Amino acid sequence: MEAFTNRDRLLENWMDAFSEGIDVLGIDSPAGRRLDTSRRFFAFVQKEMAELIQRWREQEGIG
């Protein structure tokens, strides 16, 4: 479980970096749009992972 927690922090760092890149490049530039897509994908993965871990805990009777 600790590995997933660390992964969550890593995803946050990546999303922050994507946001900074978007601010520099502009959301309307091709590179800015690619960064925005990546940022939204990482946000999706983060949300899905949290829900997956919760379902695992419920199945296993953990926490």
C-alpha angles and dihedrals in degrees: 000000000000090000090058091049090052090047089054090056090048091052090051090052092050092048090050090051091049090051091051090049091050090051091053098041099034126242091255095060119092091243091047090052091050091050090049091052090050092047092051091047092052090048089052092049091048092052094045092048092053091051092046092052090049092052090049091052091049091049092049096040091242123152 
